[in-house]
């Protein structure tokens, strides 16, 4: 099995068929798609079950609701592929993504590769390509407010994750993707960016935790995660995170002051 695509799914009946189709249209056909239904209350599981009856590469796993991180972790635990691709249930992949990245990863013995990305809406309209040159330093200092990459931009060599005991964090409730990538980039992976190529389409109407949340909610989530990470880090990483926390706190305070009723009246 060349690649395992792991998809956490919660009440994604409106999107899941298009997401599956974007995988079925891949120029690389040697894949399994593990869709972990996280206790959906709509008919997401029924839709996936019907499609899986026509395509045995699609596997439905059902569990009680526990959040997207627990669903990804469960999917990863049963994945058989040499490579791992995460894909949320409301997002899409470019049809050449798997083939392009895996070919280069095999030729160059890469541990991780990632593409740029763009927004897409329900009408199929996309925005200009966005990207970020990812490194451990950037993950610690600018990831989030000054640039980010959605999880489905990346492909990981499965053996690299196993060798370094890297798994999906379920012990934290905020910024699991951020934490996952800090752990990956801390292991000094051999990596390549596919700059200028939109391999990952991020649904504009996404039901994700950060996409549909208010700025205040996003900021509070970041503060909680930064405090957690500061506590477990040491040395130069701890100093960078402390500086970042201070800067984000100042920015949050200025934004709050700017939008306060008193400020609007002045």
URZIUR-V484493 format. One record per residue. N is the residue number from 1. SS is DSSP state (helix for helix, strand for strand, loop for the rest). PHI is phi as a letter, one per 20 degrees, with the letter a starting at -180 (NA if undefined). OMEGA is omega in degrees with one decimal (* if undefined). Layout:
((N	SS	PHI	OMEGA) (N	SS	PHI	OMEGA))
This chain:
((1	loop	NA	-175.5) (2	loop	f	-174.9) (3	strand	b	174.0) (4	strand	d	176.2) (5	strand	d	-174.6) (6	strand	d	-174.0) (7	strand	c	170.5) (8	strand	f	-174.6) (9	strand	c	174.8) (10	loop	c	178.9) (11	loop	l	-177.3) (12	loop	d	-176.9) (13	loop	g	-178.2) (14	loop	f	-171.5) (15	loop	d	-164.5) (16	helix	f	179.7) (17	helix	f	178.6) (18	helix	f	178.8) (19	helix	f	178.2) (20	helix	f	180.0) (21	helix	g	179.8) (22	helix	f	175.2) (23	helix	e	179.8) (24	helix	f	-179.4) (25	loop	e	-179.4) (26	loop	f	176.0) (27	loop	f	169.4) (28	loop	e	-175.2) (29	loop	d	-176.7) (30	loop	e	-176.3) (31	strand	b	166.5) (32	strand	c	177.6) (33	strand	d	-179.1) (34	strand	e	-179.8) (35	strand	d	-178.2) (36	strand	d	178.2) (37	strand	f	-171.5) (38	strand	e	177.6) (39	loop	m	-179.9) (40	loop	g	176.1) (41	loop	d	173.2) (42	loop	d	-176.6) (43	loop	e	178.3) (44	helix	g	-176.7) (45	helix	f	179.7) (46	helix	f	178.4) (47	helix	f	-179.6) (48	helix	f	-178.8) (49	helix	f	179.5) (50	helix	f	179.7) (51	helix	f	-177.9) (52	helix	f	177.5) (53	loop	f	178.4) (54	loop	e	-177.7) (55	loop	b	-174.1) (56	loop	f	178.1) (57	loop	f	-179.2) (58	strand	e	-175.7) (59	strand	c	179.2) (60	strand	d	173.4) (61	strand	d	-179.9) (62	strand	d	179.3) (63	strand	b	175.5) (64	loop	f	-178.3) (65	loop	f	179.6) (66	loop	b	179.6) (67	loop	o	-175.2) (68	helix	f	-179.3) (69	helix	f	179.8) (70	helix	f	177.9) (71	helix	f	177.6) (72	helix	f	-179.1) (73	helix	f	177.9) (74	helix	f	178.5) (75	helix	f	-179.9) (76	helix	f	-177.1) (77	helix	f	-178.9) (78	helix	d	-177.8) (79	loop	f	-178.4) (80	loop	d	-173.4) (81	loop	f	173.9) (82	loop	f	-179.2) (83	strand	c	-177.6) (84	strand	c	175.6) (85	strand	c	172.8) (86	strand	e	-179.3) (87	loop	b	178.2) (88	loop	f	-170.8) (89	loop	f	177.9) (90	loop	c	-179.9) (91	loop	d	-173.6) (92	strand	c	173.9) (93	strand	d	169.1) (94	loop	f	-172.2) (95	loop	f	-178.3) (96	loop	e	-169.6) (97	helix	g	-176.7) (98	helix	f	-177.8) (99	helix	f	-177.2) (100	helix	f	-176.1) (101	helix	f	-176.1) (102	helix	f	177.4) (103	helix	g	179.5) (104	helix	f	179.5) (105	helix	f	178.0) (106	helix	f	-178.3) (107	helix	f	-175.0) (108	helix	d	-179.5) (109	loop	l	-178.5) (110	loop	e	174.5) (111	loop	e	-176.0) (112	strand	b	168.3) (113	strand	b	179.9) (114	strand	b	-178.8) (115	strand	d	168.2) (116	strand	f	-172.4) (117	strand	b	174.5) (118	strand	b	175.1) (119	strand	f	171.7) (120	strand	c	177.4) (121	loop	d	-175.6) (122	loop	f	177.1) (123	loop	e	-179.6) (124	loop	n	179.8) (125	loop	e	-176.7) (126	strand	d	175.0) (127	loop	e	174.5) (128	loop	g	-177.1) (129	loop	f	175.0) (130	strand	d	179.5) (131	loop	b	178.8) (132	loop	b	172.9) (133	loop	f	-170.4) (134	loop	e	176.0) (135	loop	b	178.4) (136	helix	f	179.2) (137	helix	g	-179.9) (138	helix	f	176.3) (139	helix	f	-177.9) (140	helix	f	-170.6) (141	helix	d	-173.0) (142	loop	c	-176.6) (143	loop	g	179.8) (144	strand	o	-174.8) (145	loop	f	-176.1) (146	loop	d	178.2) (147	strand	q	180.0) (148	loop	b	175.8) (149	loop	c	176.3) (150	loop	f	-176.5) (151	helix	g	-176.1) (152	helix	f	169.1) (153	helix	f	-169.8) (154	strand	e	162.2) (155	strand	c	-176.9) (156	strand	c	171.2) (157	strand	f	-174.6) (158	helix	g	-178.3) (159	helix	f	177.1) (160	helix	f	178.3) (161	helix	f	-179.5) (162	helix	f	-177.7) (163	helix	g	-176.8) (164	loop	e	178.6) (165	loop	l	179.5) (166	loop	e	-178.7) (167	loop	c	178.8) (168	loop	f	-179.1) (169	loop	f	175.8) (170	loop	d	179.4) (171	loop	e	174.9) (172	loop	d	-176.3) (173	loop	d	-178.5) (174	loop	c	171.1) (175	loop	m	179.2) (176	helix	f	-179.8) (177	helix	f	178.8) (178	helix	f	-179.4) (179	helix	f	179.5) (180	helix	g	-177.2) (181	helix	f	171.9) (182	helix	f	178.8) (183	helix	f	179.9) (184	helix	f	-175.9) (185	helix	f	174.0) (186	loop	f	-178.7) (187	loop	e	176.8) (188	loop	l	-178.7) (189	loop	f	170.3) (190	loop	e	-163.5) (191	strand	c	176.2) (192	strand	b	172.3) (193	strand	d	173.5) (194	strand	e	-173.2) (195	strand	f	177.3) (196	strand	n	179.8) (197	strand	d	178.2) (198	strand	e	177.8) (199	strand	e	-174.2) (200	strand	c	177.0) (201	strand	d	-176.1) (202	strand	d	-174.4) (203	strand	f	-177.9) (204	loop	f	179.7) (205	loop	e	-174.3) (206	loop	g	176.7) (207	loop	e	-179.4) (208	loop	f	-174.0) (209	loop	f	-174.9) (210	loop	e	-175.6) (211	loop	f	-177.0) (212	loop	e	-175.4) (213	loop	e	174.9) (214	loop	f	179.2) (215	helix	f	178.9) (216	helix	f	179.5) (217	helix	f	178.5) (218	helix	f	-179.2) (219	helix	f	179.9) (220	helix	f	176.8) (221	helix	f	178.5) (222	helix	f	178.9) (223	helix	f	-179.6) (224	helix	f	-179.3) (225	helix	f	179.9) (226	helix	f	177.9) (227	helix	f	177.1) (228	helix	f	-175.6) (229	helix	f	177.6) (230	helix	g	-177.2) (231	helix	f	-175.4) (232	helix	e	-178.8) (233	loop	e	173.1) (234	loop	b	177.2) (235	helix	m	-174.2) (236	helix	f	178.7) (237	helix	f	179.3) (238	helix	f	180.0) (239	helix	f	178.4) (240	helix	f	-179.4) (241	helix	f	175.8) (242	helix	f	178.0) (243	helix	f	179.9) (244	helix	f	178.7) (245	helix	g	180.0) (246	helix	f	-179.5) (247	helix	f	179.3) (248	helix	f	178.2) (249	helix	f	177.4) (250	helix	f	-179.9) (251	helix	f	178.7) (252	helix	f	-179.3) (253	helix	f	179.0) (254	helix	f	178.4) (255	helix	f	179.2) (256	helix	f	178.7) (257	helix	f	-178.8) (258	helix	f	-176.5) (259	helix	e	-179.9) (260	loop	f	-179.9) (261	helix	g	-179.4) (262	helix	f	179.6) (263	helix	f	-178.9) (264	helix	f	-179.8) (265	helix	f	-175.7) (266	loop	e	*))
